[in-house]
Amino acid sequence: MNITKNIGILNALIRITIGLTVLSWSTAKMVKFPWRDSYLLIAICGAMKVAEGIVRFCPVTALFERYQEMEQQTPLALGDGSNEMDVDEVLPYNPS
């Protein structure tokens, strides 16, 4: 698996900022209520966002891009194959 940068610098800075905010909030709550496991899960999610921002790689974005590539390679087949339609006829036009 080749790990290349797949998010921009602004996106990375936003992920780091939000991740550190979530991480600090959850650790502050964990100090007050150490018996609750949900704050640990939230802290792990915040740390993951910080790591994504530092390395500028998001696995969810990579999976989405790989899915899009697979969709472009294999045309959409409808039914038993006798009534095959072109992909452009099935999908609506989106100029953006």
Sequence and secondary structure as in RCSB ss.txt:
>XXXX:A:sequence
MNITKNIGILNALIRITIGLTVLSWSTAKMVKFPWRDSYLLIAICGAMKVAEGIVRFCPVTALFERYQEMEQQTP
LALGDGSNEMDVDEVLPYNPS
>XXXX:A:secstr
      S HHHHHHHHHHHHHHHHHHHHHHHH TT SHHHHHHHHHHHHHHHHHHT  HHHHHHHHHHHHHHHS 
   TTSTT   HHHHS     
